[in-house]
Amino acid sequence: MFWCFAALAVLGLLLLWAVLPGRPSAAQRAMLQNWHVAHRGLHTADKTTPENSMPAFLAAGAAGYGIELDVQLSRDGEVLVFHDDTLDRVTGVPGRLDARDWAALRTLRLCGSEEGIPRFEALLKQLAAQGSAGPLIVELKTGPRNPLLCQKTLELLRGYPGSYCIESFDPRILAWFRRHAPEVLRGQLSQPYAEFRKGGLPPVRAFALSRCLGSFAARPQFIAWGPGPKNLFVRLAEGFGALRVRWTVRDTDTPALEALHAGYDALIFEFFTPGPRW
């Protein structure tokens, strides 16, 4: 019996160690605190302003919001702002983004509009020229060339005069930033187990990601949590000091929004226009 209790105690300590977050500094905490962050820019439900498009980002910056966006690599190594692995949903063209060079990708149009896929470097220059005040939350999409994506994204961000942080579903990307750029605030994207399973992840990986068990390598300083109840592991990470970010808020009901304000440090929203901060 003693050995059973001892084994359970050791297992509990290991799990606790696995989910411990990094500690954000006071400046890092202030950078995100009480911001409304426009999900993929200030895009519209009717797609007249497409997601992850230059007009969506510039509109978000002009309105004073923080901005969330996604980056990944083209086949020839250009850092592009695009969410999906595949092109069909947004451009109507089949195939993977990382299977095409920038020369081909730049001819595609988003959601039937005249807007193309932005280069991350060009977007940063436009936001810097505009003087956008809110923070950037840059999600790095996982792929076969994670280290190269991390390296190129970091090089571009270091030339940006505004505030920024990074996030990813992939703890290996966060671990890269922990090793190579510990000064950059990093966040673990997560959501309930059932949502990961709906997305096709196998049970073990879905369990690990929904419980933030990669934190032992990444030590994220914020948890960006999707809709649904939080599990004990996520609550433990928050209890040990991780900033609390919520995605993606679409509820314009004032009491619901006020409840989210009380429970989170930043909200990633779309399809309505709250004030930039609360």
C-alpha positions in Angstrom: 0.0 0.0 0.0 2.8 2.4 0.9 4.4 1.9 -2.5 1.2 2.5 -4.3 0.8 5.9 -2.5 4.5 6.7 -3.1 4.1 5.9 -6.8 1.0 8.1 -7.0 2.8 10.9 -5.2 5.8 10.7 -7.6 3.4 10.6 -10.6 1.6 13.7 -9.3 4.8 15.6 -8.8 6.0 14.7 -12.3 2.7 15.9 -13.8 2.9 19.1 -11.8 6.5 19.6 -13.0 5.4 19.0 -16.6 2.7 21.7 -16.6 4.6 24.4 -14.7 4.6 27.6 -16.8 7.3 30.2 -17.2 6.9 33.4 -15.2 6.1 36.5 -17.3 7.9 39.7 -16.2 5.9 42.7 -15.1 6.6 44.3 -18.5 5.4 41.2 -20.4 2.3 41.0 -18.3 1.5 44.7 -19.0 1.9 44.2 -22.7 -1.1 41.8 -22.9 -3.2 42.9 -19.9 -6.7 44.0 -20.7 -6.3 44.0 -24.5 -8.9 43.0 -27.1 -7.0 41.3 -29.9 -8.5 41.1 -33.4 -8.4 37.4 -34.6 -6.7 37.3 -38.0 -7.2 41.1 -38.2 -10.5 43.0 -38.2 -12.1 40.8 -40.9 -15.8 40.5 -41.7 -18.2 37.6 -41.6 -19.2 38.3 -45.2 -15.5 38.0 -46.3 -15.5 41.4 -48.0 -12.5 42.1 -45.8 -10.8 38.6 -45.7 -9.1 37.1 -42.7 -5.4 37.4 -42.5 -5.4 40.2 -45.2 -3.6 43.5 -45.2 -6.8 45.6 -45.0 -8.0 43.5 -42.0 -4.7 44.1 -40.1 -4.5 47.8 -41.0 -8.2 48.3 -39.9 -7.4 46.5 -36.6 -4.4 48.7 -36.0 -6.2 51.9 -36.9 -9.0 51.0 -34.5 -6.5 50.5 -31.7 -6.8 46.7 -31.2 -4.1 44.2 -30.7 -3.7 41.8 -33.7 -3.5 38.1 -33.8 -2.1 36.4 -37.0 -0.7 33.2 -38.3 2.6 32.6 -40.1 4.1 29.7 -42.1 6.7 29.1 -44.8 6.2 28.9 -48.5 8.3 26.2 -50.3 11.1 28.7 -51.0 11.2 29.9 -47.4 9.1 33.1 -47.5 7.3 33.9 -44.2 3.7 34.3 -45.2 0.6 35.2 -43.2 -1.9 32.4 -43.7 -3.8 30.1 -41.3 -4.7 26.8 -43.0 -2.2 24.2 -44.2 -4.1 23.9 -47.4 -5.2 26.7 -49.8 -8.6 25.6 -50.8 -10.9 27.1 -48.1 -9.5 30.7 -48.5 -8.2 30.8 -52.1 -10.3 28.2 -53.9 -7.1 26.5 -55.1 -6.2 22.9 -54.1 -2.9 22.0 -52.5 -0.7 22.9 -49.6 0.7 26.3 -49.1 4.2 24.9 -48.2 4.2 23.0 -51.6 4.3 26.3 -53.6 6.8 29.0 -54.1 6.0 32.7 -53.3 6.0 33.5 -57.0 2.9 31.2 -57.5 1.3 32.1 -54.1 1.4 35.8 -54.7 -1.1 35.4 -57.6 -3.8 33.9 -55.5 -6.7 35.9 -54.0 -8.3 35.6 -50.6 -12.0 34.8 -50.4 -12.8 36.0 -53.9 -11.5 39.5 -53.1 -8.7 41.5 -54.7 -6.5 40.8 -51.7 -3.5 38.5 -51.8 -1.6 36.5 -49.2 0.6 39.0 -47.2 4.3 38.6 -46.7 5.0 38.9 -43.0 7.8 41.4 -43.6 5.6 43.7 -45.7 2.8 43.5 -43.0 5.3 44.5 -40.2 6.5 47.5 -42.3 2.9 48.6 -42.9 2.0 48.3 -39.2 5.1 50.1 -38.1 4.4 53.0 -40.6 0.8 53.2 -39.3 2.1 53.3 -35.7 -0.2 50.5 -34.4 -0.3 50.6 -30.6 -1.7 47.2 -29.7 0.4 44.0 -29.3 0.9 41.5 -32.0 0.2 37.9 -31.1 2.0 35.8 -33.8 1.0 32.2 -34.1 3.6 30.0 -35.7 2.0 27.1 -37.5 3.7 23.7 -37.1 5.4 22.1 -40.1 8.4 20.1 -41.3 10.7 23.1 -41.0 9.9 24.5 -37.6 13.4 25.7 -36.7 13.6 27.7 -40.0 10.2 29.2 -39.5 11.2 30.2 -35.9 14.5 31.7 -37.0 13.0 33.8 -39.9 10.0 34.9 -37.8 12.3 36.1 -35.0 14.6 38.0 -37.3 11.6 39.9 -38.8 10.1 40.6 -35.4 13.3 42.0 -34.0 13.1 44.7 -36.6 9.5 45.6 -35.6 9.3 48.7 -33.2 5.9 47.6 -31.7 5.2 45.1 -29.0 4.8 41.4 -29.8 4.6 37.9 -28.5 4.4 34.5 -30.1 2.2 31.4 -29.6 1.8 27.9 -31.0 0.0 24.7 -30.5 3.4 23.0 -31.0 5.5 23.0 -27.8 8.6 22.4 -29.9 8.2 25.8 -31.4 7.8 27.4 -27.9 10.9 25.5 -26.7 12.9 26.9 -29.6 12.0 30.4 -28.6 12.7 29.6 -24.9 16.3 28.5 -26.0 17.0 31.2 -28.6 14.9 34.2 -27.6 13.9 33.9 -23.9 13.0 37.6 -23.8 10.1 37.0 -26.2 6.8 36.3 -24.4 5.5 32.9 -25.5 2.1 31.2 -25.2 0.8 27.7 -25.5 -2.4 27.4 -27.6 -4.7 24.7 -26.2 -8.3 23.6 -26.1 -10.4 20.8 -24.7 -9.5 17.2 -25.6 -12.7 16.6 -27.6 -11.8 19.5 -29.9 -8.4 18.1 -30.6 -10.0 14.7 -31.4 -12.5 16.4 -33.8 -9.5 17.8 -35.6 -8.1 14.3 -36.1 -5.3 14.1 -33.5 -4.7 10.7 -32.0 -5.8 10.2 -28.3 -2.4 10.4 -26.6 -1.4 13.6 -28.4 -4.8 15.2 -27.9 -4.6 14.4 -24.2 -1.1 15.9 -23.9 -1.9 19.1 -25.8 -5.1 19.7 -24.0 -3.3 19.3 -20.7 -0.3 21.5 -21.8 2.1 18.6 -20.9 4.7 20.0 -23.3 5.3 22.8 -20.8 8.3 21.0 -19.3 10.2 21.9 -22.5 8.5 25.1 -23.5 7.6 26.8 -20.1 5.0 29.0 -21.8 4.2 32.3 -20.0 0.6 32.4 -21.1 -2.1 29.8 -22.0 -4.3 30.7 -24.9 -7.4 28.6 -24.3 -10.2 27.9 -26.7 -13.9 27.7 -25.9 -14.9 25.0 -23.4 -14.2 24.2 -19.7 -10.6 24.2 -18.5 -9.2 21.1 -17.1 -7.2 20.8 -13.9 -3.8 21.0 -15.6 -4.6 24.3 -17.3 -6.0 25.8 -14.1 -2.8 24.7 -12.3 -0.7 26.5 -14.9 -2.7 29.6 -14.4 -2.5 29.3 -10.7 1.3 29.2 -10.9 1.3 32.5 -12.8 0.6 31.9 -16.5 -1.3 34.8 -18.2 -4.8 33.8 -19.3 -5.8 34.5 -22.9 -9.1 33.3 -24.5 -9.8 32.6 -28.2 -12.0 33.1 -30.1 -14.7 35.4 -28.6 -17.7 36.1 -30.7 -20.3 36.9 -28.0 -21.4 40.5 -28.0 -23.6 40.0 -25.0 -22.4 42.5 -22.3 -22.7 40.3 -19.2 -20.9 37.4 -21.0 -18.1 39.7 -22.0 -17.8 41.2 -18.6 -17.4 37.7 -17.2 -14.6 36.9 -19.6 -13.0 40.2 -18.6 -13.0 39.0 -15.0 -11.5 35.6 -15.9 -8.9 36.5 -18.6 -6.0 38.9 -19.2 -6.6 39.3 -22.9 -9.4 38.3 -25.3 -8.9 37.3 -29.0 -12.2 38.2 -30.7 -13.9 38.4 -34.1 -17.0 39.6 -35.9 -17.9 42.4 -33.4 -16.1 45.6 -32.3 -15.5 46.0 -28.5 -13.4 48.8 -27.2 -9.6 48.2 -27.7 -9.1 47.7 -23.9 -11.1 47.2 -20.8 
